[in-house]
Amino acid sequence: MQDLIAKASTLLEALPYIQRFSGATFVVKYGGSFMDSPDPAVRTSVARDIVFLEAVEIDPVVVHGGGKAITRAMEKAGLEARFVQGQRVTDQATVELVNTVLSHEINPDVVATINRLGGRAQGFAGPDIFRCRKLALSAEGGAPLDLGFVGEVVEVNTAPLAACIAQGITPVISPTARGYDGQLYNCNADVAAAMTAIALKARRLVFMSDVPGLLRDPRDPTSVIPQVRTGGVAELKRTGVVDRGMIPKVDSAVAAIQAGVEKVSFVDGRVPHAVMLEIFTDAGVGTEIVL
């Protein structure tokens, strides 16, 4: 009986959030090593959360990554994986392989998992949704860095996404894009997710990875910073709390907030039902970025 009462209390705690967010669009960036977990329960936990969002009339949109799968495919193909400032150096052979892995292997698998669990999802290859420009980076001395075919998403084709949302179908998008030069580009999935949230005027953006949130001390998983205001990000960069691969993630979060997204959350995809805990409970999990 106590277990049943506890379950009822949990549902009641979720009720005001379900009422508040009914009909809202939430963008979920699905990435991290939990996607490769040997435990099927870990791999399907996020998909179950997506199905739950659909069931309570929230409109989820998924942008997924797949870096580890890309690295494995490159090794198998005899291609060397190189990273500069957290970005994968991408030549023509690599970008074709990246698009194959992301758009034609991982994407259908995510879609199939959501559908198998009772949801409704449709996959989209990134080049059909995203337009990008070539990413411009500079070395410490100011000299330009050429990473090859690495792009930065700047436009989102929202029409097919809106059509899915109107039918109660979850769009699932890979993070590759077509440049204005017609070339295929590999793009940062965090930036792609943030641009999607901005374009769709989403209420919430959730970044899922394999860390508990933004850490005060990267070596201490218990040092999660519960909340960060956009005005405090510069200081976190200055002190090294936000560094390397976290920089595009946090910058994307700030851009989304400034464009009208109410809240951006960083949560650990290895935690069962992390999306639901973040959205439907008073305490939440991970780190939230707010204005």
C-alpha positions in Angstrom: 0.0 0.0 0.0 2.8 2.4 0.8 4.4 1.8 -2.6 1.1 2.6 -4.3 0.7 5.8 -2.2 4.2 6.8 -3.2 3.4 6.3 -6.9 0.3 8.3 -6.5 2.2 11.1 -4.8 4.7 11.1 -7.7 1.9 11.4 -10.3 0.4 14.3 -8.3 3.7 16.1 -8.2 3.9 15.8 -12.0 0.4 17.0 -12.6 1.0 20.8 -12.5 3.9 20.4 -14.9 1.9 18.2 -17.3 -0.9 20.9 -17.3 1.6 23.7 -17.7 3.4 22.1 -20.7 0.5 20.5 -22.5 0.9 21.5 -26.2 4.5 22.9 -25.7 7.5 21.9 -27.8 10.5 20.4 -26.0 13.8 19.8 -27.9 15.9 16.9 -26.5 19.5 16.6 -27.5 20.2 12.8 -27.3 23.9 12.1 -27.0 26.6 10.7 -24.8 28.1 7.3 -24.1 24.8 6.1 -22.6 23.7 5.6 -26.3 26.4 2.9 -26.5 25.6 1.2 -23.1 25.6 -2.6 -23.1 22.6 -2.3 -20.8 19.4 -2.2 -23.0 17.5 -0.5 -20.1 19.9 2.4 -20.2 19.6 2.7 -24.0 15.8 2.7 -24.0 15.3 4.9 -20.9 15.4 8.1 -22.9 13.1 6.7 -25.6 10.6 5.8 -22.9 10.7 9.3 -21.6 10.0 10.6 -25.2 7.0 8.3 -25.4 5.8 9.6 -22.1 6.0 13.2 -23.3 4.0 12.3 -26.3 1.4 10.6 -24.1 0.9 13.8 -22.0 0.5 15.9 -25.1 4.0 17.5 -25.0 5.6 17.7 -28.4 9.2 16.4 -28.2 11.7 16.9 -31.0 15.0 14.9 -30.8 18.4 15.9 -32.2 20.9 13.0 -31.7 24.6 12.7 -31.7 26.8 9.6 -32.2 30.4 10.4 -31.8 31.6 7.1 -30.5 29.9 5.2 -33.3 31.5 7.5 -35.8 34.9 6.9 -34.3 34.4 3.1 -34.4 33.3 3.3 -38.1 36.4 5.4 -38.9 38.7 2.9 -37.3 37.0 0.1 -39.3 37.5 2.1 -42.5 41.1 2.9 -41.7 40.5 6.6 -41.2 42.3 8.5 -38.4 40.1 10.4 -35.9 41.6 13.8 -35.1 40.1 16.5 -32.9 41.0 20.2 -32.6 39.3 22.3 -29.9 36.8 19.5 -29.4 35.8 19.4 -33.1 36.4 16.4 -35.3 38.6 17.2 -38.3 36.5 16.1 -41.3 37.7 15.5 -44.8 35.5 14.4 -47.7 35.8 10.7 -46.9 35.1 11.3 -43.2 32.0 13.5 -43.8 30.4 10.9 -46.1 31.0 8.3 -43.4 29.7 10.6 -40.7 26.5 11.2 -42.5 26.0 7.5 -43.2 26.5 6.6 -39.5 24.3 9.4 -38.2 21.6 9.6 -40.8 21.3 6.0 -41.9 22.3 3.9 -38.9 21.8 5.8 -35.6 18.8 7.8 -36.7 16.6 4.8 -37.8 17.6 3.0 -34.7 16.4 5.8 -32.4 13.2 6.1 -34.4 12.6 2.3 -34.3 13.1 2.3 -30.5 10.6 5.0 -29.9 8.1 3.3 -32.1 8.7 -0.1 -30.5 7.9 1.4 -27.1 4.5 2.7 -28.3 5.5 6.2 -29.5 5.3 7.7 -33.0 8.6 9.0 -34.5 9.9 10.0 -37.9 13.5 10.3 -38.8 15.1 13.1 -40.8 18.6 13.3 -42.2 20.2 16.5 -41.1 20.9 17.8 -44.7 17.1 17.9 -45.3 16.6 20.1 -42.2 19.7 22.1 -41.5 21.7 24.6 -43.5 25.1 25.6 -42.3 28.1 27.7 -42.9 31.7 26.5 -42.6 32.8 26.7 -39.0 35.5 29.3 -38.4 37.9 28.7 -35.6 41.2 30.4 -34.7 44.3 29.0 -32.9 45.6 30.7 -29.8 47.8 33.0 -31.8 44.9 34.1 -34.0 45.7 32.0 -37.1 42.7 30.5 -38.7 42.1 26.7 -38.3 40.8 24.7 -41.2 38.8 21.7 -39.8 37.6 20.6 -43.2 33.9 20.0 -43.7 32.8 21.1 -40.3 29.8 23.4 -40.3 27.8 25.5 -37.9 24.0 25.3 -38.3 22.4 28.6 -39.1 19.0 27.7 -40.6 16.4 25.2 -39.8 13.7 24.0 -42.2 10.8 23.9 -39.8 8.0 23.0 -42.2 8.4 19.1 -42.1 9.0 19.3 -38.3 5.9 21.3 -37.8 3.9 18.9 -39.9 5.1 16.0 -37.7 4.3 17.9 -34.5 0.7 18.7 -35.8 0.2 14.9 -36.2 1.6 14.0 -32.8 4.8 12.5 -34.4 8.2 13.1 -32.9 10.8 14.3 -35.4 14.3 12.7 -34.9 17.1 14.6 -36.6 20.7 13.8 -37.3 23.3 16.6 -36.9 24.7 16.8 -40.4 23.9 19.7 -42.7 24.1 21.1 -46.2 26.2 24.2 -46.7 25.3 27.1 -49.0 27.9 25.7 -51.3 26.0 22.4 -51.6 28.6 20.5 -49.7 27.8 18.1 -46.9 29.1 19.1 -43.4 29.4 17.5 -40.0 27.9 19.8 -37.3 27.9 20.0 -33.6 24.7 18.3 -32.3 24.4 20.7 -29.4 24.4 23.7 -31.7 21.9 22.0 -34.0 19.6 21.2 -31.1 19.7 24.8 -29.9 19.0 26.2 -33.3 16.1 23.8 -33.6 14.7 24.9 -30.3 15.0 28.6 -31.4 13.4 28.0 -34.8 10.5 26.0 -33.3 10.0 28.5 -30.4 10.4 25.6 -28.0 9.6 26.0 -24.3 12.4 23.8 -23.1 15.7 22.5 -24.4 17.3 19.4 -22.7 20.9 18.4 -23.3 21.5 14.8 -22.4 25.1 13.6 -22.1 27.2 11.3 -19.8 28.0 13.8 -17.1 25.7 14.8 -14.2 25.5 18.4 -15.3 27.8 21.4 -15.3 30.5 20.6 -12.7 32.3 23.1 -10.5 35.2 20.5 -10.4 35.3 18.3 -13.5 37.0 15.6 -11.4 34.2 15.5 -8.8 30.8 14.3 -10.2 29.1 15.6 -7.0 30.1 19.2 -7.7 27.1 19.8 -10.0 26.1 23.5 -10.2 22.2 23.4 -9.9 21.6 26.7 -11.7 23.5 29.1 -13.9 22.3 32.5 -15.1 23.3 33.6 -18.5 25.1 36.6 -17.1 27.4 34.3 -15.1 28.7 32.2 -18.0 31.6 34.5 -18.8 33.0 34.1 -15.3 32.6 30.3 -15.5 34.6 30.4 -18.7 37.3 32.6 -17.2 37.8 30.2 -14.3 37.8 27.1 -16.5 34.6 25.6 -15.2 33.2 25.9 -18.8 36.0 24.6 -21.0 36.7 22.6 -24.2 33.7 20.6 -25.3 31.4 22.3 -22.8 31.9 25.7 -24.5 29.7 25.1 -27.6 27.1 23.4 -25.3 26.9 26.3 -22.9 27.1 29.0 -25.7 24.2 27.2 -27.4 22.2 27.2 -24.2 22.7 30.9 -23.7 21.7 31.6 -27.3 18.5 29.6 -26.9 17.6 31.4 -23.6 18.3 34.8 -25.2 16.0 33.8 -28.1 13.1 33.0 -25.8 13.5 29.3 -24.7 12.4 29.4 -21.1 15.0 27.0 -19.6 17.8 24.8 -20.8 18.8 21.8 -18.8 22.0 19.6 -18.8 21.2 16.1 -17.5 22.9 12.8 -17.3 21.4 10.3 -19.7 22.7 7.4 -17.6 20.2 8.3 -14.9 17.0 6.4 -15.5 14.2 8.7 -16.7 16.4 11.8 -16.4 14.2 13.8 -18.8 11.1 13.1 -16.7 12.9 13.9 -13.4 14.1 17.2 -14.8 10.7 18.2 -16.2 8.1 16.8 -13.9 9.6 17.0 -10.4 10.1 20.0 -8.1 13.8 19.3 -7.5 14.9 18.4 -11.0 18.3 17.0 -11.8 21.5 18.3 -13.4 22.1 22.0 -14.2 19.6 24.5 -15.5 20.5 27.6 -17.5 18.1 30.5 -17.0 18.0 34.1 -18.0 
